[in-house]
Amino acid sequence: MAQLRLDYEKFKTLNTEVIVMVPNGPRMIERYIQANRVLYPILTDKGSAVAGQYFQVKHFFNFGVPSVFLVDREGKIAYVHYARTLISEPENREALAVLAGMQV
């Protein structure tokens, strides 16, 4: 999720937190965090136990790919990207435009 890292400060300026949830175990996530300069939280949901509570997320987690959630200050999910492959990333331009339109 290198793209998210590049624009992380822009997301923060828009009062948004980037949260990545992946169906991998904590050891794999820790290795990724140590190998990359990760500024945002990565939540592990091995076995998709949490994701399984949400139908739209469960479908994608069955394939073992990550999802990105952008959460506003009130805790509301403002933008979601469901990866179609292990290496696909969201277009930050679209997410930033959606978030900028939400600012009051």
C-alpha atoms as one frame of an Amber mdcrd trajectory, in Angstrom:
protein
   0.000   0.000   0.000   2.810   2.365  -0.911   0.454   4.800  -2.645  -1.289
   5.547   0.632   2.025   6.342   2.260   2.831   8.946  -0.401  -0.302  10.983
   0.340  -0.690  10.175   4.020  -0.206  13.802   5.121  -2.922  14.926   2.674
  -5.326  12.438   4.247  -4.414  13.699   7.719  -4.991  17.306   6.595  -8.516
  16.252   5.614  -9.046  14.902   9.163  -9.042  11.336   7.920  -7.230   8.250
   9.159  -6.081   5.570   6.753  -6.791   2.075   8.031  -5.768  -1.035   6.124
  -7.298  -4.370   7.079  -5.712  -7.536   5.757  -6.511 -11.222   6.205  -2.895
 -12.002   7.122  -1.529 -12.943  10.518   0.326 -10.521  12.779   3.805 -11.862
  11.978   3.415 -11.173   8.270   2.072  -7.688   9.000   4.930  -6.947  11.395
   7.479  -7.952   8.726   5.760  -5.641   6.224   5.731  -2.748   8.707   9.420
  -3.251   9.506  10.397  -3.456   5.825   8.367  -0.397   4.788   7.854   3.024
   6.250   4.216   2.532   7.250   2.548   5.594   8.755  -0.981   4.217   9.079
  -2.426   1.351  11.109  -2.653  -2.082   9.539  -5.205  -4.308  11.210  -4.885
  -8.051  10.969  -8.023 -10.112  10.523  -6.653 -13.602   9.964  -9.472 -15.901
   9.024 -11.647 -12.858   8.241 -13.506 -13.101  11.557 -14.172  -9.352  11.758
 -14.688  -8.879   8.030 -17.176 -11.718   8.028 -19.542  -9.515  10.008 -19.878
  -7.239   6.976 -21.250  -8.867   3.832 -19.550  -6.557   1.331 -16.170  -7.078
   3.012 -16.570 -10.824   3.527 -16.843 -11.426  -0.221 -13.493  -9.816  -0.909
 -11.707 -11.226   2.128 -12.517 -14.741   1.001  -9.943 -14.162  -1.722  -7.323
 -13.018   0.782  -6.828  -9.479  -0.496  -6.527  -6.271   1.552  -9.078  -3.504
   1.921  -8.493   0.157   2.702 -10.799   2.231   4.883 -10.573   5.993   5.292
 -12.238   7.018   8.535 -13.239  10.571   9.455 -12.914  12.151  12.905 -16.363
  10.965  13.954 -15.402   7.373  13.182 -17.527   7.225  10.031 -16.110   5.306
   7.080 -15.742   7.961   4.387 -14.138   5.879   1.624 -13.474   2.188   1.008
 -11.251   0.408  -1.490 -11.622  -3.348  -1.874  -8.509  -4.684  -3.553  -9.084
  -7.113  -6.393  -5.565  -8.534  -6.187  -2.830  -8.680  -3.562  -0.972  -5.807
  -5.206  -3.774  -3.503  -6.343  -3.919  -0.144  -4.623  -6.515   2.602  -4.487
  -6.205   5.733  -6.599  -5.458   8.386  -4.018  -6.781  11.096  -6.333 -10.324
   9.723  -6.143 -10.246   9.243  -2.367  -8.793  12.714  -1.759 -11.455  14.295
  -3.991 -14.239  12.495  -2.111 -12.794  13.569   1.234 -12.227  17.187   0.134
 -15.883  17.370  -0.941 -16.938  16.280   2.545 -15.107  19.123   4.312 -17.322
  21.877   5.724
